[in-house]
Amino acid sequence: MLRARRNGRNLDEFFCPNEACSDYRKKGKGNIVLKEHYGKQNTALLRCKTCKKTFSEKRGTPFFR
């Protein structure tokens, strides 16, 4: 898994959306990594290293389905 920038955005701007995680809603902890890309728009699938849950970069936005 890679720690990288996504479309010019630093992964430290993302946080874990899992309420049971000790890093829930904490930005800049270094726990969010890029797992893979998926779909026609090459959407990033992110993973929290603390709780091991995965989530879309679009989660919590109007673009999430």
C-alpha positions, 0 to 999 in steps of 0.5 A: 500500500502506498502513502501518496497524494491523490489528485493533488490532495495529500492523504493527511486530508482524509480521516477514518470514517469508522466510529469504532476506530480510535483515529475516527475523524482525526486528520493528519495521523498518517493512518490513511493509505491508498489501497487501490483505484477502482472504476472508470473515474479511477477513484481511490480506495483508502484504508485506515491502518488503525482499524483496517477498514476501507472506504472511498475517497468520495465517502461523505461527499455528494459524489458518493453513491 
